[in-house]
């Protein structure tokens, strides 16, 4: 290490062209490559080992800035600290700090993206996204994942734990998986605040027994016509989507994910592709005249029932929020499938398999499933027409109000 400091000048640094090392003193050198590029080098010896430490490009750092960097390195050497090791440790810490600042939403987005290929269909990924966004997003979506603790998890789960236990159970499990993934990726440290065994089980009541016997609150089928009168008076996409869902006995995600190319309007058939079905099989749905009318009335776009943007689907919470605005908090959207099933069982003579096929339920008996390869479509078309008639018939003591045409 040279004894004389500040040998170079700013003008000299600018004018030097000769390749090689040009000392400034105190271990600082201007290095000029054969190609003419210039950079700052700090040379030092520690524990008998000679080392070179790059201090940056001369185009990025002035002579004075390079001298300050060299001075900082000499201070570390005075304490027997290797400047290169100290720099590498700081960079590693900065990278870790940056990684730990990743938000909870970014983590679940990356988790879903990395696991999507291993899931049986795209609907599963959509369910993960929709559930986490709906319940975790408002509370902790932008929160650094490293800061998601037990208090945050409880704030998300407690409002829905006993009200919608099946959703709460799935949400907790999904949160646990995402947080485990974040820990393995070093985005967070410590125990998983969403784990059940030995942790949340001490803070929340068990749901297993309730979940087994609890059904989706459903509207009695003899009140369907009166409800449809009220529903048709509601404006907006969510209202039409819910009406269509009721008439087709379809699931929420099947309806909000519907695309125009799934519909054969001439044949009044809606064909839901296998990747959007819970059972992973294509499902044909016969459309009643009113269901067909609803589809034809929707504006053009990527999705039949579009959200705020025509290129995005309606939120999976939109129809539930509509029920809340209608003061129908005692029923759920999914419960209308039960309404349809009760109507079919109590008031019609259609065989059980026709009713189950209309709901796209998997046939539980392996032998029965092997012999039944058709989808009983013609019988289901007649049944769905009768269901639509039941839903649009005049309720006792009143008349059905015809829906006003859209402008």
TAZIKA-V202410 format. One record per pair of residues at least 24 apart in sequence whose C-alpha atoms are under 7 Angstrom apart, sorted by the first residue. I is the first residue (numbers start at 1). J is the second residue. If there is no record, write none. Layout:
i->I j->J
i->I j->J
//
This chain:
i->1 j->26
i->1 j->27
i->1 j->44
i->2 j->26
i->2 j->27
i->10 j->63
i->28 j->70
i->40 j->66
i->42 j->70
i->53 j->84
i->99 j->187
i->100 j->144
i->100 j->145
i->100 j->146
i->100 j->187
i->100 j->188
i->101 j->144
i->101 j->145
i->102 j->144
i->102 j->145
i->103 j->141
i->103 j->142
i->103 j->143
i->103 j->144
i->103 j->145
i->104 j->140
i->104 j->141
i->104 j->142
i->104 j->143
i->104 j->144
i->104 j->145
i->105 j->137
i->105 j->141
i->105 j->142
i->107 j->178
i->107 j->182
i->108 j->178
i->111 j->178
i->121 j->275
i->121 j->276
i->122 j->275
i->122 j->276
i->123 j->275
i->123 j->276
i->130 j->316
i->131 j->171
i->132 j->171
i->145 j->187
i->145 j->188
i->146 j->187
i->146 j->188
i->149 j->193
i->150 j->193
i->150 j->194
i->153 j->193
i->153 j->194
i->165 j->207
i->165 j->211
i->166 j->211
i->216 j->332
i->216 j->334
i->216 j->335
i->217 j->330
i->217 j->331
i->217 j->332
i->217 j->335
i->218 j->331
i->218 j->332
i->218 j->335
i->218 j->336
i->218 j->338
i->218 j->339
i->219 j->331
i->219 j->335
i->219 j->336
i->219 j->339
i->220 j->339
i->221 j->339
i->221 j->340
i->221 j->342
i->221 j->343
i->224 j->391
i->225 j->390
i->225 j->391
i->225 j->392
i->225 j->393
i->225 j->394
i->225 j->395
i->226 j->395
i->228 j->391
i->228 j->392
i->229 j->400
i->229 j->401
i->232 j->403
i->237 j->305
i->238 j->318
i->238 j->319
i->238 j->322
i->240 j->294
i->241 j->305
i->242 j->319
i->244 j->291
i->244 j->294
i->246 j->336
i->247 j->291
i->247 j->388
i->249 j->336
i->249 j->337
i->249 j->340
i->249 j->359
i->250 j->359
i->251 j->334
i->252 j->316
i->253 j->316
i->256 j->305
i->256 j->313
i->256 j->314
i->257 j->303
i->257 j->313
i->258 j->303
i->258 j->304
i->259 j->302
i->259 j->303
i->259 j->304
i->260 j->303
i->260 j->304
i->268 j->292
i->279 j->362
i->283 j->360
i->286 j->381
i->288 j->384
i->288 j->385
i->288 j->388
i->354 j->380
//
